[in-house]
Amino acid sequence: MSRDRQMIGDCPKCGGNDLACAYNHFESNELTIDSWEHKCPDCGFRETTAFRSDEEDAKPEDVDPHICPYCARSRS
C-alpha cells in the first residue's frame, strides 16, 4: 500500500492550520482501492472517501479516483 500525506491548510471546523490530506492506494490481484482522507489533529474533524474497483455501483465517469474529492489535489 502506498501512502501520500500533505498538510493543506485550515480546518473547516476549528480553524486550526494543521488539516492534512492523505491518499492511500492498494492493489491486490484484481482489486484496486484509492482512498482520500481529510483530518485535523486539533479537533478530530475527519472526512473520508474510498473508490473500489469491485464496487457494484460504478463511480461516475467524471470522477477521477486519483484526485481528492475535497481539495482537488492529485496524488503524488
PDB file with SEQRES, HELIX, SHEET and CRYST1 records, atoms N, CA, C and O in Angstrom:
SEQRES   1 A   76  MET SER ARG ASP ARG GLN MET ILE GLY ASP CYS PRO LYS          
SEQRES   2 A   76  CYS GLY GLY ASN ASP LEU ALA CYS ALA TYR ASN HIS PHE          
SEQRES   3 A   76  GLU SER ASN GLU LEU THR ILE ASP SER TRP GLU HIS LYS          
SEQRES   4 A   76  CYS PRO ASP CYS GLY PHE ARG GLU THR THR ALA PHE ARG          
SEQRES   5 A   76  SER ASP GLU GLU ASP ALA LYS PRO GLU ASP VAL ASP PRO          
SEQRES   6 A   76  HIS ILE CYS PRO TYR CYS ALA ARG SER ARG SER                  
SHEET    1 AA1 4 SER A   2  GLY A   9  0                                        
SHEET    2 AA1 4 LEU A  19  SER A  28 -1                                        
SHEET    3 AA1 4 LEU A  31  LYS A  39 -1                                        
SHEET    4 AA1 4 ARG A  46  ARG A  52 -1                                        
CRYST1    1.000    1.000    1.000  90.00  90.00  90.00 P 1           1          
ATOM      1  N   MET A   1       0.850  -1.171   0.000  1.00  0.00           N  
ATOM      2  CA  MET A   1       0.000   0.000   0.000  1.00  0.00           C  
ATOM      3  C   MET A   1       0.895   1.233   0.000  1.00  0.00           C  
ATOM      4  O   MET A   1       1.838   1.333   0.785  1.00  0.00           O  
ATOM      5  N   SER A   2       0.587   2.165  -0.888  1.00  0.00           N  
ATOM      6  CA  SER A   2       1.328   3.418  -0.884  1.00  0.00           C  
ATOM      7  C   SER A   2       0.502   4.497  -0.193  1.00  0.00           C  
ATOM      8  O   SER A   2      -0.728   4.480  -0.244  1.00  0.00           O  
ATOM      9  N   ARG A   3       1.180   5.421   0.444  1.00  0.00           N  
ATOM     10  CA  ARG A   3       0.504   6.477   1.202  1.00  0.00           C  
ATOM     11  C   ARG A   3       1.182   7.811   0.922  1.00  0.00           C  
ATOM     12  O   ARG A   3       2.408   7.914   0.870  1.00  0.00           O  
ATOM     13  N   ASP A   4       0.346   8.826   0.744  1.00  0.00           N  
ATOM     14  CA  ASP A   4       0.830  10.186   0.496  1.00  0.00           C  
ATOM     15  C   ASP A   4       0.033  11.118   1.395  1.00  0.00           C  
ATOM     16  O   ASP A   4      -1.195  11.161   1.316  1.00  0.00           O  
ATOM     17  N   ARG A   5       0.722  11.861   2.246  1.00  0.00           N  
ATOM     18  CA  ARG A   5       0.048  12.767   3.195  1.00  0.00           C  
ATOM     19  C   ARG A   5       0.664  14.155   3.084  1.00  0.00           C  
ATOM     20  O   ARG A   5       1.884  14.314   3.127  1.00  0.00           O  
ATOM     21  N   GLN A   6      -0.213  15.170   2.938  1.00  0.00           N  
ATOM     22  CA  GLN A   6       0.258  16.545   2.827  1.00  0.00           C  
ATOM     23  C   GLN A   6      -0.584  17.449   3.708  1.00  0.00           C  
ATOM     24  O   GLN A   6      -1.791  17.256   3.846  1.00  0.00           O  
ATOM     25  N   MET A   7       0.064  18.431   4.297  1.00  0.00           N  
ATOM     26  CA  MET A   7      -0.652  19.454   5.056  1.00  0.00           C  
ATOM     27  C   MET A   7      -1.229  20.422   4.038  1.00  0.00           C  
ATOM     28  O   MET A   7      -0.517  20.892   3.150  1.00  0.00           O  
ATOM     29  N   ILE A   8      -2.537  20.725   4.165  1.00  0.00           N  
ATOM     30  CA  ILE A   8      -3.182  21.514   3.115  1.00  0.00           C  
ATOM     31  C   ILE A   8      -3.773  22.835   3.586  1.00  0.00           C  
ATOM     32  O   ILE A   8      -4.218  23.632   2.760  1.00  0.00           O  
ATOM     33  N   GLY A   9      -3.790  23.088   4.891  1.00  0.00           N  
ATOM     34  CA  GLY A   9      -4.304  24.386   5.323  1.00  0.00           C  
ATOM     35  C   GLY A   9      -5.175  24.330   6.553  1.00  0.00           C  
ATOM     36  O   GLY A   9      -4.939  23.541   7.468  1.00  0.00           O  
ATOM     37  N   ASP A  10      -6.202  25.193   6.564  1.00  0.00           N  
ATOM     38  CA  ASP A  10      -7.038  25.384   7.738  1.00  0.00           C  
ATOM     39  C   ASP A  10      -8.193  24.384   7.826  1.00  0.00           C  
ATOM     40  O   ASP A  10      -8.782  24.011   6.811  1.00  0.00           O  
ATOM     41  N   CYS A  11      -8.504  23.964   9.031  1.00  0.00           N  
ATOM     42  CA  CYS A  11      -9.624  23.058   9.305  1.00  0.00           C  
ATOM     43  C   CYS A  11     -10.937  23.836   9.172  1.00  0.00           C  
ATOM     44  O   CYS A  11     -11.052  24.939   9.707  1.00  0.00           O  
ATOM     45  N   PRO A  12     -11.928  23.281   8.469  1.00  0.00           N  
ATOM     46  CA  PRO A  12     -13.205  23.969   8.329  1.00  0.00           C  
ATOM     47  C   PRO A  12     -14.029  23.978   9.619  1.00  0.00           C  
ATOM     48  O   PRO A  12     -14.980  24.749   9.745  1.00  0.00           O  
ATOM     49  N   LYS A  13     -13.662  23.118  10.575  1.00  0.00           N  
ATOM     50  CA  LYS A  13     -14.422  23.036  11.827  1.00  0.00           C  
ATOM     51  C   LYS A  13     -13.850  23.957  12.905  1.00  0.00           C  
ATOM     52  O   LYS A  13     -14.589  24.740  13.501  1.00  0.00           O  
ATOM     53  N   CYS A  14     -12.543  23.870  13.162  1.00  0.00           N  
ATOM     54  CA  CYS A  14     -11.961  24.629  14.279  1.00  0.00           C  
ATOM     55  C   CYS A  14     -11.062  25.781  13.842  1.00  0.00           C  
ATOM     56  O   CYS A  14     -10.688  26.621  14.661  1.00  0.00           O  
ATOM     57  N   GLY A  15     -10.712  25.826  12.549  1.00  0.00           N  
ATOM     58  CA  GLY A  15      -9.852  26.891  12.057  1.00  0.00           C  
ATOM     59  C   GLY A  15      -8.372  26.651  12.265  1.00  0.00           C  
ATOM     60  O   GLY A  15      -7.549  27.475  11.865  1.00  0.00           O  
ATOM     61  N   GLY A  16      -8.014  25.524  12.891  1.00  0.00           N  
ATOM     62  CA  GLY A  16      -6.595  25.193  13.069  1.00  0.00           C  
ATOM     63  C   GLY A  16      -5.912  25.037  11.723  1.00  0.00           C  
ATOM     64  O   GLY A  16      -6.567  24.715  10.731  1.00  0.00           O  
ATOM     65  N   ASN A  17      -4.607  25.261  11.673  1.00  0.00           N  
ATOM     66  CA  ASN A  17      -3.910  25.237  10.380  1.00  0.00           C  
ATOM     67  C   ASN A  17      -3.155  23.938  10.099  1.00  0.00           C  
ATOM     68  O   ASN A  17      -2.199  23.939   9.324  1.00  0.00           O  
ATOM     69  N   ASP A  18      -3.569  22.838  10.715  1.00  0.00           N  
ATOM     70  CA  ASP A  18      -2.887  21.563  10.513  1.00  0.00           C  
ATOM     71  C   ASP A  18      -3.741  20.524   9.792  1.00  0.00           C  
ATOM     72  O   ASP A  18      -3.526  19.328   9.989  1.00  0.00           O  
ATOM     73  N   LEU A  19      -4.700  20.935   8.967  1.00  0.00           N  
ATOM     74  CA  LEU A  19      -5.530  19.977   8.243  1.00  0.00           C  
ATOM     75  C   LEU A  19      -4.664  19.203   7.258  1.00  0.00           C  
ATOM     76  O   LEU A  19      -3.915  19.793   6.479  1.00  0.00           O  
ATOM     77  N   ALA A  20      -4.770  17.883   7.298  1.00  0.00           N  
ATOM     78  CA  ALA A  20      -3.968  17.024   6.430  1.00  0.00           C  
ATOM     79  C   ALA A  20      -4.851  16.314   5.424  1.00  0.00           C  
ATOM     80  O   ALA A  20      -5.969  15.905   5.737  1.00  0.00           O  
ATOM     81  N   CYS A  21      -4.341  16.173   4.217  1.00  0.00           N  
ATOM     82  CA  CYS A  21      -4.991  15.400   3.166  1.00  0.00           C  
ATOM     83  C   CYS A  21      -4.131  14.161   2.943  1.00  0.00           C  
ATOM     84  O   CYS A  21      -2.945  14.268   2.630  1.00  0.00           O  
ATOM     85  N   ALA A  22      -4.735  12.984   3.105  1.00  0.00           N  
ATOM     86  CA  ALA A  22      -3.992  11.733   2.942  1.00  0.00           C  
ATOM     87  C   ALA A  22      -4.593  10.913   1.807  1.00  0.00           C  
ATOM     88  O   ALA A  22      -5.812  10.784   1.697  1.00  0.00           O  
ATOM     89  N   TYR A  23      -3.722  10.361   0.965  1.00  0.00           N  
ATOM     90  CA  TYR A  23      -4.118   9.483  -0.129  1.00  0.00           C  
ATOM     91  C   TYR A  23      -3.494   8.119   0.107  1.00  0.00           C  
ATOM     92  O   TYR A  23      -2.309   8.017   0.424  1.00  0.00           O  
ATOM     93  N   ASN A  24      -4.299   7.067  -0.048  1.00  0.00           N  
ATOM     94  CA  ASN A  24      -3.811   5.699   0.078  1.00  0.00           C  
ATOM     95  C   ASN A  24      -4.195   4.916  -1.173  1.00  0.00           C  
ATOM     96  O   ASN A  24      -5.288   5.080  -1.714  1.00  0.00           O  
ATOM     97  N   HIS A  25      -3.288   4.072  -1.618  1.00  0.00           N  
ATOM     98  CA  HIS A  25      -3.537   3.239  -2.800  1.00  0.00           C  
ATOM     99  C   HIS A  25      -3.187   1.798  -2.454  1.00  0.00           C  
ATOM    100  O   HIS A  25      -2.129   1.520  -1.889  1.00  0.00           O  
ATOM    101  N   PHE A  26      -4.096   0.882  -2.803  1.00  0.00           N  
ATOM    102  CA  PHE A  26      -3.898  -0.535  -2.522  1.00  0.00           C  
ATOM    103  C   PHE A  26      -4.255  -1.325  -3.768  1.00  0.00           C  
ATOM    104  O   PHE A  26      -5.280  -1.065  -4.399  1.00  0.00           O  
ATOM    105  N   GLU A  27      -3.412  -2.291  -4.128  1.00  0.00           N  
ATOM    106  CA  GLU A  27      -3.707  -3.201  -5.241  1.00  0.00           C  
ATOM    107  C   GLU A  27      -3.389  -4.618  -4.825  1.00  0.00           C  
ATOM    108  O   GLU A  27      -2.361  -4.887  -4.203  1.00  0.00           O  
ATOM    109  N   SER A  28      -4.294  -5.529  -5.180  1.00  0.00           N  
ATOM    110  CA  SER A  28      -4.090  -6.952  -4.938  1.00  0.00           C  
ATOM    111  C   SER A  28      -4.911  -7.720  -5.966  1.00  0.00           C  
ATOM    112  O   SER A  28      -6.135  -7.599  -6.010  1.00  0.00           O  
ATOM    113  N   ASN A  29      -4.236  -8.503  -6.784  1.00  0.00           N  
ATOM    114  CA  ASN A  29      -4.904  -9.244  -7.855  1.00  0.00           C  
ATOM    115  C   ASN A  29      -5.748  -8.289  -8.688  1.00  0.00           C  
ATOM    116  O   ASN A  29      -5.199  -7.399  -9.339  1.00  0.00           O  
ATOM    117  N   GLU A  30      -7.071  -8.450  -8.684  1.00  0.00           N  
ATOM    118  CA  GLU A  30      -7.943  -7.605  -9.497  1.00  0.00           C  
ATOM    119  C   GLU A  30      -8.574  -6.462  -8.715  1.00  0.00           C  
ATOM    120  O   GLU A  30      -9.349  -5.693  -9.283  1.00  0.00           O  
ATOM    121  N   LEU A  31      -8.265  -6.327  -7.434  1.00  0.00           N  
ATOM    122  CA  LEU A  31      -8.848  -5.281  -6.597  1.00  0.00           C  
ATOM    123  C   LEU A  31      -7.912  -4.077  -6.483  1.00  0.00           C  
ATOM    124  O   LEU A  31      -6.721  -4.221  -6.209  1.00  0.00           O  
ATOM    125  N   THR A  32      -8.477  -2.895  -6.697  1.00  0.00           N  
ATOM    126  CA  THR A  32      -7.758  -1.643  -6.505  1.00  0.00           C  
ATOM    127  C   THR A  32      -8.608  -0.753  -5.611  1.00  0.00           C  
ATOM    128  O   THR A  32      -9.813  -0.618  -5.822  1.00  0.00           O  
ATOM    129  N   ILE A  33      -7.972  -0.143  -4.607  1.00  0.00           N  
ATOM    130  CA  ILE A  33      -8.666   0.796  -3.722  1.00  0.00           C  
ATOM    131  C   ILE A  33      -7.856   2.087  -3.675  1.00  0.00           C  
ATOM    132  O   ILE A  33      -6.655   2.075  -3.404  1.00  0.00           O  
ATOM    133  N   ASP A  34      -8.535   3.197  -3.945  1.00  0.00           N  
ATOM    134  CA  ASP A  34      -7.957   4.532  -3.800  1.00  0.00           C  
ATOM    135  C   ASP A  34      -8.785   5.240  -2.742  1.00  0.00           C  
ATOM    136  O   ASP A  34     -10.001   5.359  -2.892  1.00  0.00           O  
ATOM    137  N   SER A  35      -8.148   5.715  -1.669  1.00  0.00           N  
ATOM    138  CA  SER A  35      -8.904   6.388  -0.615  1.00  0.00           C  
ATOM    139  C   SER A  35      -8.283   7.739  -0.282  1.00  0.00           C  
ATOM    140  O   SER A  35      -7.073   7.938  -0.380  1.00  0.00           O  
ATOM    141  N   TRP A  36      -9.170   8.667   0.119  1.00  0.00           N  
ATOM    142  CA  TRP A  36      -8.778  10.030   0.487  1.00  0.00           C  
ATOM    143  C   TRP A  36      -9.324  10.347   1.857  1.00  0.00           C  
ATOM    144  O   TRP A  36     -10.440   9.953   2.195  1.00  0.00           O  
ATOM    145  N   GLU A  37      -8.536  11.061   2.654  1.00  0.00           N  
ATOM    146  CA  GLU A  37      -8.968  11.462   3.990  1.00  0.00           C  
ATOM    147  C   GLU A  37      -8.477  12.876   4.292  1.00  0.00           C  
ATOM    148  O   GLU A  37      -7.320  13.210   4.041  1.00  0.00           O  
ATOM    149  N   HIS A  38      -9.371  13.695   4.832  1.00  0.00           N  
ATOM    150  CA  HIS A  38      -9.004  14.988   5.404  1.00  0.00           C  
ATOM    151  C   HIS A  38      -9.173  14.842   6.905  1.00  0.00           C  
ATOM    152  O   HIS A  38     -10.216  14.388   7.375  1.00  0.00           O  
ATOM    153  N   LYS A  39      -8.143  15.228   7.665  1.00  0.00           N  
ATOM    154  CA  LYS A  39      -8.190  15.046   9.115  1.00  0.00           C  
ATOM    155  C   LYS A  39      -7.464  16.178   9.821  1.00  0.00           C  
ATOM    156  O   LYS A  39      -6.397  16.623   9.398  1.00  0.00           O  
ATOM    157  N   CYS A  40      -8.083  16.639  10.929  1.00  0.00           N  
ATOM    158  CA  CYS A  40      -7.492  17.682  11.761  1.00  0.00           C  
ATOM    159  C   CYS A  40      -7.055  17.072  13.089  1.00  0.00           C  
ATOM    160  O   CYS A  40      -7.878  16.484  13.790  1.00  0.00           O  
ATOM    161  N   PRO A  41      -5.780  17.199  13.450  1.00  0.00           N  
ATOM    162  CA  PRO A  41      -5.311  16.641  14.721  1.00  0.00           C  
ATOM    163  C   PRO A  41      -5.770  17.459  15.932  1.00  0.00           C  
ATOM    164  O   PRO A  41      -5.733  16.967  17.060  1.00  0.00           O  
ATOM    165  N   ASP A  42      -6.200  18.702  15.704  1.00  0.00           N  
ATOM    166  CA  ASP A  42      -6.606  19.568  16.806  1.00  0.00           C  
ATOM    167  C   ASP A  42      -8.004  19.236  17.330  1.00  0.00           C  
ATOM    168  O   ASP A  42      -8.199  19.098  18.538  1.00  0.00           O  
ATOM    169  N   CYS A  43      -8.981  19.106  16.420  1.00  0.00           N  
ATOM    170  CA  CYS A  43     -10.368  18.901  16.863  1.00  0.00           C  
ATOM    171  C   CYS A  43     -10.927  17.534  16.495  1.00  0.00           C  
ATOM    172  O   CYS A  43     -12.017  17.173  16.940  1.00  0.00           O  
ATOM    173  N   GLY A  44     -10.190  16.761  15.682  1.00  0.00           N  
ATOM    174  CA  GLY A  44     -10.659  15.440  15.297  1.00  0.00           C  
ATOM    175  C   GLY A  44     -11.552  15.417  14.068  1.00  0.00           C  
ATOM    176  O   GLY A  44     -12.037  14.353  13.683  1.00  0.00           O  
ATOM    177  N   PHE A  45     -11.782  16.579  13.435  1.00  0.00           N  
ATOM    178  CA  PHE A  45     -12.565  16.619  12.200  1.00  0.00           C  
ATOM    179  C   PHE A  45     -11.990  15.616  11.213  1.00  0.00           C  
ATOM    180  O   PHE A  45     -10.774  15.507  11.056  1.00  0.00           O  
ATOM    181  N   ARG A  46     -12.899  14.867  10.534  1.00  0.00           N  
ATOM    182  CA  ARG A  46     -12.432  13.851   9.598  1.00  0.00           C  
ATOM    183  C   ARG A  46     -13.496  13.607   8.540  1.00  0.00           C  
ATOM    184  O   ARG A  46     -14.683  13.512   8.851  1.00  0.00           O  
ATOM    185  N   GLU A  47     -13.067  13.507   7.292  1.00  0.00           N  
ATOM    186  CA  GLU A  47     -13.953  13.081   6.218  1.00  0.00           C  
ATOM    187  C   GLU A  47     -13.155  12.157   5.308  1.00  0.00           C  
ATOM    188  O   GLU A  47     -11.980  12.401   5.037  1.00  0.00           O  
ATOM    189  N   THR A  48     -13.803  11.093   4.838  1.00  0.00           N  
ATOM    190  CA  THR A  48     -13.111  10.093   4.021  1.00  0.00           C  
ATOM    191  C   THR A  48     -13.981   9.666   2.840  1.00  0.00           C  
ATOM    192  O   THR A  48     -15.211   9.698   2.897  1.00  0.00           O  
ATOM    193  N   THR A  49     -13.300   9.268   1.779  1.00  0.00           N  
ATOM    194  CA  THR A  49     -13.949   8.696   0.604  1.00  0.00           C  
ATOM    195  C   THR A  49     -13.009   7.638   0.042  1.00  0.00           C  
ATOM    196  O   THR A  49     -11.796   7.839  -0.013  1.00  0.00           O  
ATOM    197  N   ALA A  50     -13.580   6.505  -0.375  1.00  0.00           N  
ATOM    198  CA  ALA A  50     -12.782   5.446  -0.991  1.00  0.00           C  
ATOM    199  C   ALA A  50     -13.443   5.002  -2.294  1.00  0.00           C  
ATOM    200  O   ALA A  50     -14.668   4.948  -2.405  1.00  0.00           O  
ATOM    201  N   PHE A  51     -12.608   4.690  -3.260  1.00  0.00           N  
ATOM    202  CA  PHE A  51     -13.066   4.190  -4.552  1.00  0.00           C  
ATOM    203  C   PHE A  51     -12.513   2.776  -4.717  1.00  0.00           C  
ATOM    204  O   PHE A  51     -11.299   2.573  -4.684  1.00  0.00           O  
ATOM    205  N   ARG A  52     -13.404   1.799  -4.895  1.00  0.00           N  
ATOM    206  CA  ARG A  52     -13.012   0.400  -5.043  1.00  0.00           C  
ATOM    207  C   ARG A  52     -13.333  -0.074  -6.453  1.00  0.00           C  
ATOM    208  O   ARG A  52     -14.387   0.254  -7.000  1.00  0.00           O  
ATOM    209  N   SER A  53     -12.430  -0.841  -7.037  1.00  0.00           N  
ATOM    210  CA  SER A  53     -12.661  -1.350  -8.387  1.00  0.00           C  
ATOM    211  C   SER A  53     -13.742  -2.421  -8.439  1.00  0.00           C  
ATOM    212  O   SER A  53     -14.267  -2.710  -9.514  1.00  0.00           O  
ATOM    213  N   ASP A  54     -14.085  -3.015  -7.299  1.00  0.00           N  
ATOM    214  CA  ASP A  54     -15.088  -4.086  -7.284  1.00  0.00           C  
ATOM    215  C   ASP A  54     -16.471  -3.615  -6.835  1.00  0.00           C  
ATOM    216  O   ASP A  54     -17.338  -4.444  -6.559  1.00  0.00           O  
ATOM    217  N   GLU A  55     -16.694  -2.300  -6.757  1.00  0.00           N  
ATOM    218  CA  GLU A  55     -17.995  -1.784  -6.336  1.00  0.00           C  
ATOM    219  C   GLU A  55     -19.042  -2.076  -7.399  1.00  0.00           C  
ATOM    220  O   GLU A  55     -18.789  -1.934  -8.595  1.00  0.00           O  
ATOM    221  N   GLU A  56     -20.221  -2.484  -6.947  1.00  0.00           N  
ATOM    222  CA  GLU A  56     -21.321  -2.738  -7.872  1.00  0.00           C  
ATOM    223  C   GLU A  56     -21.827  -1.438  -8.477  1.00  0.00           C  
ATOM    224  O   GLU A  56     -22.135  -1.388  -9.668  1.00  0.00           O  
ATOM    225  N   ASP A  57     -21.918  -0.384  -7.668  1.00  0.00           N  
ATOM    226  CA  ASP A  57     -22.326   0.924  -8.153  1.00  0.00           C  
ATOM    227  C   ASP A  57     -21.078   1.642  -8.648  1.00  0.00           C  
ATOM    228  O   ASP A  57     -20.323   2.221  -7.866  1.00  0.00           O  
ATOM    229  N   ALA A  58     -20.878   1.595  -9.947  1.00  0.00           N  
ATOM    230  CA  ALA A  58     -19.675   2.200 -10.517  1.00  0.00           C  
ATOM    231  C   ALA A  58     -19.670   3.704 -10.297  1.00  0.00           C  
ATOM    232  O   ALA A  58     -20.716   4.352 -10.281  1.00  0.00           O  
ATOM    233  N   LYS A  59     -18.462   4.246 -10.127  1.00  0.00           N  
ATOM    234  CA  LYS A  59     -18.329   5.694  -9.949  1.00  0.00           C  
ATOM    235  C   LYS A  59     -18.668   6.381 -11.260  1.00  0.00           C  
ATOM    236  O   LYS A  59     -18.449   5.806 -12.327  1.00  0.00           O  
ATOM    237  N   PRO A  60     -19.189   7.584 -11.209  1.00  0.00           N  
ATOM    238  CA  PRO A  60     -19.466   8.326 -12.447  1.00  0.00           C  
ATOM    239  C   PRO A  60     -18.197   8.508 -13.264  1.00  0.00           C  
ATOM    240  O   PRO A  60     -17.100   8.573 -12.709  1.00  0.00           O  
ATOM    241  N   GLU A  61     -18.342   8.591 -14.567  1.00  0.00           N  
ATOM    242  CA  GLU A  61     -17.171   8.702 -15.436  1.00  0.00           C  
ATOM    243  C   GLU A  61     -16.386   9.983 -15.219  1.00  0.00           C  
ATOM    244  O   GLU A  61     -15.198  10.036 -15.540  1.00  0.00           O  
ATOM    245  N   ASP A  62     -17.028  11.026 -14.677  1.00  0.00           N  
ATOM    246  CA  ASP A  62     -16.321  12.286 -14.469  1.00  0.00           C  
ATOM    247  C   ASP A  62     -15.576  12.337 -13.132  1.00  0.00           C  
ATOM    248  O   ASP A  62     -14.987  13.363 -12.794  1.00  0.00           O  
ATOM    249  N   VAL A  63     -15.598  11.235 -12.368  1.00  0.00           N  
ATOM    250  CA  VAL A  63     -14.880  11.175 -11.095  1.00  0.00           C  
ATOM    251  C   VAL A  63     -13.552  10.455 -11.308  1.00  0.00           C  
ATOM    252  O   VAL A  63     -13.519   9.336 -11.820  1.00  0.00           O  
ATOM    253  N   ASP A  64     -12.464  11.103 -10.914  1.00  0.00           N  
ATOM    254  CA  ASP A  64     -11.135  10.514 -11.021  1.00  0.00           C  
ATOM    255  C   ASP A  64     -10.677  10.113  -9.619  1.00  0.00           C  
ATOM    256  O   ASP A  64     -10.492  10.985  -8.770  1.00  0.00           O  
ATOM    257  N   PRO A  65     -10.488   8.809  -9.352  1.00  0.00           N  
ATOM    258  CA  PRO A  65     -10.086   8.375  -8.011  1.00  0.00           C  
ATOM    259  C   PRO A  65      -8.693   8.839  -7.606  1.00  0.00           C  
ATOM    260  O   PRO A  65      -8.303   8.674  -6.451  1.00  0.00           O  
ATOM    261  N   HIS A  66      -7.932   9.421  -8.542  1.00  0.00           N  
ATOM    262  CA  HIS A  66      -6.590   9.914  -8.253  1.00  0.00           C  
ATOM    263  C   HIS A  66      -6.584  11.399  -7.911  1.00  0.00           C  
ATOM    264  O   HIS A  66      -5.518  11.993  -7.754  1.00  0.00           O  
ATOM    265  N   ILE A  67      -7.770  12.007  -7.792  1.00  0.00           N  
ATOM    266  CA  ILE A  67      -7.910  13.407  -7.410  1.00  0.00           C  
ATOM    267  C   ILE A  67      -8.788  13.489  -6.162  1.00  0.00           C  
ATOM    268  O   ILE A  67      -9.872  12.908  -6.129  1.00  0.00           O  
ATOM    269  N   CYS A  68      -8.327  14.204  -5.141  1.00  0.00           N  
ATOM    270  CA  CYS A  68      -9.060  14.318  -3.889  1.00  0.00           C  
ATOM    271  C   CYS A  68     -10.422  14.981  -4.121  1.00  0.00           C  
ATOM    272  O   CYS A  68     -10.491  16.050  -4.727  1.00  0.00           O  
ATOM    273  N   PRO A  69     -11.509  14.353  -3.641  1.00  0.00           N  
ATOM    274  CA  PRO A  69     -12.837  14.939  -3.829  1.00  0.00           C  
ATOM    275  C   PRO A  69     -13.089  16.153  -2.933  1.00  0.00           C  
ATOM    276  O   PRO A  69     -14.093  16.843  -3.106  1.00  0.00           O  
ATOM    277  N   TYR A  70     -12.199  16.423  -1.984  1.00  0.00           N  
ATOM    278  CA  TYR A  70     -12.378  17.530  -1.041  1.00  0.00           C  
ATOM    279  C   TYR A  70     -11.573  18.781  -1.421  1.00  0.00           C  
ATOM    280  O   TYR A  70     -12.078  19.900  -1.320  1.00  0.00           O  
ATOM    281  N   CYS A  71     -10.312  18.587  -1.861  1.00  0.00           N  
ATOM    282  CA  CYS A  71      -9.469  19.744  -2.156  1.00  0.00           C  
ATOM    283  C   CYS A  71      -8.917  19.735  -3.577  1.00  0.00           C  
ATOM    284  O   CYS A  71      -8.231  20.676  -3.975  1.00  0.00           O  
ATOM    285  N   ALA A  72      -9.201  18.697  -4.340  1.00  0.00           N  
ATOM    286  CA  ALA A  72      -8.836  18.567  -5.756  1.00  0.00           C  
ATOM    287  C   ALA A  72      -7.339  18.411  -6.011  1.00  0.00           C  
ATOM    288  O   ALA A  72      -6.889  18.623  -7.137  1.00  0.00           O  
ATOM    289  N   ARG A  73      -6.563  18.048  -5.005  1.00  0.00           N  
ATOM    290  CA  ARG A  73      -5.133  17.788  -5.281  1.00  0.00           C  
ATOM    291  C   ARG A  73      -4.989  16.411  -5.902  1.00  0.00           C  
ATOM    292  O   ARG A  73      -5.785  15.511  -5.637  1.00  0.00           O  
ATOM    293  N   SER A  74      -3.964  16.256  -6.730  1.00  0.00           N  
ATOM    294  CA  SER A  74      -3.690  14.978  -7.380  1.00  0.00           C  
ATOM    295  C   SER A  74      -2.732  14.163  -6.536  1.00  0.00           C  
ATOM    296  O   SER A  74      -1.920  14.707  -5.787  1.00  0.00           O  
ATOM    297  N   ARG A  75      -2.837  12.867  -6.665  1.00  0.00           N  
ATOM    298  CA  ARG A  75      -1.884  12.007  -5.944  1.00  0.00           C  
ATOM    299  C   ARG A  75      -0.480  12.292  -6.437  1.00  0.00           C  
ATOM    300  O   ARG A  75      -0.287  12.717  -7.577  1.00  0.00           O  
ATOM    301  N   SER A  76       0.492  12.060  -5.586  1.00  0.00           N  
ATOM    302  CA  SER A  76       1.896  12.332  -5.961  1.00  0.00           C  
ATOM    303  C   SER A  76       2.499  11.143  -6.675  1.00  0.00           C  
ATOM    304  O   SER A  76       3.666  11.184  -7.065  1.00  0.00           O  
TER     305      SER A  76                                                      
END                                                                             
